[in-house]
């Protein structure tokens, strides 16, 4: 991803042969980054995930140690159940 960002920046700042080489590198790195993200998505499906099993008090002080979790195989990363039940932006 760093090579993708660097080659894109170099492509915007140069002309001629360096611009062409930077464009070719950016295209290749873009494909590799997408392939890596897709591969990571398939890989993460087989990893156990954590599910929050205790009640969450939205008015309490923010403390990550104040909740209880359990390791779940079925409802872990595969379904992202915590986001469904607790939302992305919890107050």
Order of alpha helices (4+ residues) and beta strands (2+ residues): alpha-alpha-beta-beta-alpha
